Each structure stands twice: as structure tokens, then as C-alpha cells.
């Protein structure tokens, strides 16, 4: 149980810089009428790419309208395809999110292959980053900690009561208590005066439950220390990916230069896959051996 408390403390410590960053953005004063008007449209800070709102969609559409295109071949086929999809009703923010998913996948792969940060694979940190985009990092991490705490306490209670169940029925029972815990958080939204808690959809909750299931599986198969380590590294990767997903400059580059973005990601993955040397953490781990 002390390991779980340590994990909760570490997760709160990790989210503190995000809180400070968010507060810094909120304190920015609005532009006055006398200020100089810039012709280039700006994207909203930290937009939710999973929502289709006029405030979010219109800046993307204006960016595309102001971009001058040459012939379709050989350098602009995806640009024309994007405009055709948007004219057919596809939200531009959905296309931006799809274009950025390979970017954060490459980022997570680099963190594993070059740095040595493991996490729960590639899909789960990427999905958790999208969850943070939908809920915000504070609410997302808070919900995740509740889910992990409920699932871990349920597993410990079953073990102390000497209730032996097969894996799938046990996980189904844990999921029942996890759902009750999430409902308790949603019921407490009016008490804490947090409307963002009440707006949480089922999609981010399912992703968080999936991560909690991996946490429980690793904790059962290996150790609580390994589960805490992998979960913490997954949260770090998800937060870094969240910053990339919500960066207006990255979104603008992805939308206006999709061919270049795809080419850069493919080349980066290719050369990264050819690397067979030590990771950065291994350089630190074996520093005495290397220096000797």
C-alpha cells in the first residue's frame, strides 16, 4: 500500500508543471482593440481536437483557405485530399489528430528505443494522450489515479479475504468496482464545483480503465514496483505527447504540410529502427563500466 501512495505522490508531482503551465496561459491578457491585428489566423491554446465546435474548426478552415497550392502532383496530393474531405463534411481537427498520431507514436518509440523509457507499449500512451486532450491533464490523471486506487484496493481485498477467482472473472469484478468508483467521482462533480468532471465522456473513461487493467496485470505477473514504474513512465510519455498534440504550431504544420510531415516521420522511424546501440539510460546505468 505504501508503494501505491508513493505512486500517487509521484503522479501529482508530475502533473504540477502542467497545472502551472495551464495557469500561466489563463492569465494572459486579451488583446485590446487598439492592438495591431495580425492577418494570419491563430489557433486556440490547448484546443480539444476531439470536439467539433465552430471556435475550433473555423481557424483550421481559414488556414487552408489562405494557403496557396500548386499542382496536385507530385507534391500536393494529400493537401487536395484534405480539402476534398473537409468539403464533404469531415472536421479538420479530426484530420489534424490523425496526422499527429504517427508523430506521437514515433516520439513514444524513440523514448523506448533511444532513451529507455518503457511504458505500456505505444498504443496505450498515445491513447492516454488523446484522453488528456479530451478531458484535460488534471482531470485525466485524477480519474486515472482513482481507477488505479480502486482496482488495486479491490485486488488486495480479494487476496486478504482469500477469495480465489480465475483471471477473467476477477478482472470483471474489478471492473465493476472501478465503474462504481468512476460514478462516485462523477456524482461528486457538483460538490467540488468542477463542470469539466461532469462533461467526461465514456471514451476517455474506457482508455483509463484499459490502462488500469494493464497496471493490475503487471502487478500480478511481476511486482508492484514494476507496475508503478511502467505506469509512471506511461504517464510521462502521455503528458509529453499531450503537449505535442495541443501545440498550435505543430497542428498548423501538420495541416499545411502533411506530405512533409509524413515523409519526416517515415524517415525518422527508418533510421531509428536501424539503431542498435545502447540507450541513454543504459549509458547512465553502465557509466562506470564504460569509463573503466
N, C-alpha and C positions, 0 to 999 in steps of 0.2 A: 504493500500500500504506500510505503514511503517513496518507492520508485515512481508510482503514479503521481503523487504530489509533486515530486521533483519535475516530472514531465510537464505538469500543468504550469508550474512556475516558469519553466524554460519557455513554454509556448507564449505565456503572457509577456515575457521579456522580449521575445522575437517580434511580437506584434506592436510593441511600444513605439518603435520608429515609424511604423505605418500610421499610428494614431497621431504622432507629432506632424508627420508629413501631411495628413489629411487636414489637421487643424491649421497648418500653415496655408494651405490652399483656400480654406474657408475665410481666412482673414484678409484675403486680397481685396482691395477696394475696387468697386466697379468703375468703369471708365466714364468720365463725365462727358457732357455734350460738347464741351469746348475742346476735347482731346482730338487729336488727329485721327481720322478714320482710315484704316488700312483696307485696301481693296481685296487682299487675299483673305478668304474665309478662314476662320479658326474653328477647330473642333472643340467641343466642351471638355473640360477637365474631368478625367476619370469617368467617361461615359459607360453606361451599361449596354454593351453590344448585344445583349440577348433581348432587348426590348425594341419595339418598333414604334417610336414616337416621332412627331414632326420635328422636335428640337434636335433629335439625333440624326434623323435621316436627311433633313434638308442641307446641312453643311456638307455631307458627303456628295449629295447630288450637285451642289454648287461647285464643288471641287472638280467634278467630272465635266460639268458644263464649261468651265473656264480652261480646261486642258485642251491644247491644240494637238490633233492627231494627224499622223501621216498616213501612208497607205497601210492596208491591213497586213500584207506580207512584206518582209519576213519578221518585222519587229513588234507589231501591234495586234496580233490575233486575239490575245486574252483581253486587251483593253476593249476591243469591239465586242467581244463576247460578254464582258461585264455590262456594257451599256445596253446590249440587247436583253440581258436577263433583267436589268433594272426596269427597262421599259415594259417588260412582261409582268412586273409586279414583285420581283424578288427584292427584299430590302437590301440596300447597300451595306448596312452594318453586318448582315449575315455573311456577305461575301468577304468583307474585311476579316471577320472572325475566322472564316475558313482559310483564308490566305495566311493568317498569322499562326494557325495551329501547327503547320510544319516548322515554323520558326521556333516556337517554344519546344517542340519535340526535339529539334536539333540542339537547342540550348540544354535541355534535360539530358540528352545523350552525351553532350560534351561534359556536363557536370559529372556524369558517371564514368565516362571513358577516359577523360583527361584529368579531372580533379580527384575523383574517387568518392563523390557523394552518391550514395546508393539510392535510397528511397524505395518506393514500391513500383519499380519499373518506370515506364514512360507514360503509359496511358493515365494512370491514376493521378500523378502530379499535374498533368495537363488538364484533366477533367476537374481537379480541385481548383486550378487557377480560373477556369471558366466559372466555377461555382462562386469564387470570390468576386468575379466580375458581376454576377447576378445578385449576390447578397451583400457585397462589401466585405473587406477582410476581417473587420472586427466581428460582425455578426457571423460570418462563416467560420472563423476559428472558435468563437464562443459556442456555436452549435456543435462543432466537431468535438470540442472538449466535453460537452455534455454527453454526446453519444459514446465517446470512449469511456468516460467515467461510468456510465450506466452499464455498458457491455462488460467492462472489467469487473465491476462490483457484482453483477449477476453471475459471472463465471466463478468468482471467488465464493459467493454464497452457495452456489450449487456444489462446489468442491467441499466446503465446510459441512454442508448438510449431507454429504456422501450420497448425492443423487447422481447415479451413473446413467448417462444417456449417450446414444450414438451421436456422431458429429452433426448430421443434418438436422435431426430433431432438436439438438441442443442449440444450434445456431438459429433455428426458427423460434425457439423460446427466448433466446437473447434478443432477437429482432422484435419480438412482442414488447419486451420491456424497453427497448430503445425507442420504439414508436410512442410508448406511454411517456417516456422522458421528453421526447420532442414536443408532444402535445402539451406537456406541462410547461415547457418554455413558451409555446405559443399562447397558452392560456394566461401566462404571466406578462404578456406584452402590454396590456393596459396598465398593469401595476407599475411597471418600470417606465411607462410613457415612451415606448420605443415603437413607433409605427413601422419601422423597417423590419422588425420581427414579424409583424402581422402580415407583411407582404411577401414573406418567403414562400416560394412555390415548391411543388413536390420534386422538381428536377434536382435542385441543389441538395435537398434532403437525401435523395437516393444516392447521390455521389458521396455524401458524407457517411452514409450508412455503409456503403461499399468500402470506404477506407477503414472504417471501424471494424468491419469483418476481417480485412487483411491484418489489422492490428491484433485482433484476437487469435487469428490463425497462426501468426508468427509467434505470439506469446505462448500458445500451446505447443507449437512444434519446436521452438528453440528456447527462448528465455524472455523474461520481462524486459531485461536490459536491451536485448537486441530489438525487441518490438518498439521500445521507447526511442532507440537510436534511429531506426528506419522511419518511424512516424515523424520525428523531429526533422530529419533530412527531407522527407516528403513535403512538410510544411514550408521549409526554406525554399525548396525548388518551386513550390506553388506560388509563394509570395513573389519570388523573382520573376516568374512567368506572368504573374498578375500585373506587375509593373510594365512589362513589355506589351501585354495585351491592351492596357489602358493608356499607353503613351500616345498622345495626339500625333507626334512626328512619325512614329512607327506606323500608325494607322494610315496617315496620309501617304507615306512612301509606298506602303503595300497596295493601296488603292490606285495610285497614279502610275506605279511602276511594277505591275505584277510579274511581267516577264523577267525583269532583272532580279526581283526577289526570289522567284522560283529557281533561277539559274544559280544565284549565290548560295541558296540553301542546299541545292543538289551538289555543287562543287565542295562546299564545306563538309557535308556528310561523307562524300567520297574520300577526301583527303584525311578526315578524321578517322574513317574506317581503316585506313592504311597504317595508322599509328599503332605501334606495338611496344612502345617503351613504357617506362614507369609512370604512374600517375603522380600528381603533385603531393597527395597525402602519403604516397609510398616514398617519395623523396624525403619527406619530413620524418617518416617512420624509420627509414633506414639511413638517416643522415650520418650517424656515427660510423656505420659500416662503409658508406660511400666515401666519407672524409678519410677513413683509415686506409 
